[in-house]
């Protein structure tokens, strides 16, 4: 009894082997078995200092723009608060604030604060 098996093309065998190896590597990476060369979330620097997170009225300016109001222009300061909510305040004069400034929102006004004064 002579059994003969069909020969597989060597290129097809190589392609199949590489697909299997790549699939195993991806599965191991997802399972956490392969250490990552990139930053993990715990290794990333925080965007805000710990003291900033304690201030309920504090945030970072994300926009300052002129808006029309009753026939004259006003200025709107948009702030991303430390709790990730967004707040906007308007003022009739151009504010001395820029995108990235730390501010405290109180009485409808945005006031620049220093990192040390952040509480």
N, C-alpha and C positions, 0 to 999 in steps of 0.2 A: 504494500500500500504506500504509494508515493503521494504525499501531500505537497502541493506547491501553493505558496501564498503570493499574491500579487506584490510586486515591488513598489514601494512608495518613492515618489520623486524626492531627492535629497533637499531641494529647495522648500518643498512643502513640509518636510519633516522639520527643517530649521525654523520655518515660520511658526509652525505649531508649538515647537519648544520655546521660542521666544515669547509667544503669547502666554503660555502657561507660566513662565518665569515672571513676566511683567504682572500678570494677575496675582501671583503669590506675593510679590513685593508690595503692590497696592493694598492687598488685603492685610498684610502685616503692618503697613503704615497706618491704616485705619484702626487696626486693633491696638496700636500703641506699642508694638513690639520693636519698631525701629525708632531710635531716638531722632528727633527732629533737629536739623541744623539751624532752623530759624528760631525766632523769639517765641516763647510761650507767653500766654496772657499774664502769668505771674511775673515774668521778667520785664514786661513793658512798663515804662514810667507812667505814672498817673498824670492825667491832664491838669488836675487841680490839687493843690496841697491839702493835706488832711484838715487843716484849720479852716479852709474855704468851705468844706462840706458841712460845717456846723452853722453857717450863716444862711438863714432861710430867705433873707432879702438880697443876697449877693448873687452876682453872675458876671458873665463876660460879654462885652459889647460885640455883636455880630454884624451890626449895620447902623450907619448914620446917614440919613438922606433928607433932602428937602421935599416937602409935600405941600400942595396948595391947601389953604384953609381960609375960608371967608374972604376971598379976594386978596389975601396976602400969603406969603409963604411962611411955613412953620417947619420945624425940624423934628424928625422922628428918630428916636434911639431905640433900636431893637436889641434885646439882651437875652442870652440863653442863661437861664437861672441855674444854680447849682443842682437843682432837682431835675434838670433837663427840660423844664417847661420854658416857654418863650413869653417875654413881656415886652411891651412897647410903651414908651412914654413920649409925649410931645412937648415941645418948648418953642416959644415964639422967636428966640434968638438962637444963633448957631452955637451948639454946645462945644465945649473944649474937650471933647472925647473922641477917641479913635477906635477903630475895630481892634479888639484884643485887650482893651482896657478892662480892669476889674472895677465893677461899680456896685453900689448898694442902691436899691430902689426903695424910696420912702417918700410919702406924701406926693406921689405923682412925679417925682424927680429922680434922675439918675445922677449919683454923686460918685466921683472916682474915689477909690480906696486903695490903700497900699497893701501889699501882701502881709505885712506885719500887723496891720490894723484889722485884719480879716476876721471878725467875729460877730 
